Amino acid sequence: MPSTSSLMGSATRYISGRNAMQTVYWIRPTDGNQHKFLKLSKTCNFQKGSKPPRNVQEMQHRTQFYDN
C-alpha cells in the first residue's frame, strides 16, 4: 500500500520583475515512525516583452506631444 504525502504549512511564492519562485514543504511517512521531509522548489523566468506596456507607450506619446 503506497504511503501518501501530506502538506506541511503552505506554499510560499515570490515574484520579482520577470522571475517567480514557489517553494512547497511536504512530510512523507516512511517505514516505522520515521518521516521524510521534502522541499520542492520551482522557478519561472519570463522573457521580456517585445513592446513596452500600454501605459508606458501612452506616457511616451504624451511626453512627445507636449515637448513639441
C-alpha positions in Angstrom: 0.0 0.0 0.0 1.6 3.3 -1.1 2.1 6.0 1.5 0.7 9.4 0.9 2.4 12.8 1.4 0.9 15.5 3.5 1.3 19.2 3.0 3.2 20.9 5.9 2.2 24.6 6.2 1.7 26.3 2.9 3.4 27.2 -0.3 5.5 30.4 -0.5 5.6 32.4 -3.7 8.0 35.3 -4.5 7.6 37.4 -7.7 10.2 39.9 -8.6 10.3 41.5 -12.1 10.2 38.7 -14.6 11.1 36.0 -12.1 8.8 33.9 -9.9 9.7 31.2 -7.4 7.5 28.8 -5.5 8.5 26.5 -2.6 6.4 23.8 -1.0 7.3 21.7 2.0 5.9 18.1 2.4 6.2 15.4 5.0 6.2 11.9 3.7 5.8 8.9 6.0 8.3 6.1 5.7 8.6 2.7 7.3 8.2 2.8 11.1 7.8 6.1 12.8 10.3 8.0 10.6 9.2 10.8 8.4 10.9 12.2 5.3 10.9 15.9 4.9 10.7 17.1 1.2 11.3 20.6 -0.1 10.1 21.2 -3.7 11.0 24.4 -5.5 10.0 25.7 -8.9 11.4 28.8 -10.6 9.9 30.5 -13.6 11.7 33.1 -15.7 9.6 35.2 -18.1 11.0 36.7 -21.2 11.0 40.5 -21.8 8.1 41.6 -24.0 8.7 42.9 -27.5 6.8 46.2 -26.7 6.6 48.2 -23.6 3.3 48.0 -21.6 0.4 50.1 -22.9 0.6 52.7 -20.1 4.3 53.3 -20.8 3.5 53.8 -24.5 0.8 56.3 -23.7 3.1 58.2 -21.3 5.8 58.4 -24.0 3.2 59.6 -26.5 2.0 62.3 -24.1 5.6 63.4 -23.4 6.4 63.7 -27.1 3.2 65.6 -27.7 3.8 68.2 -25.0 7.5 68.6 -25.9 6.7 69.7 -29.5 
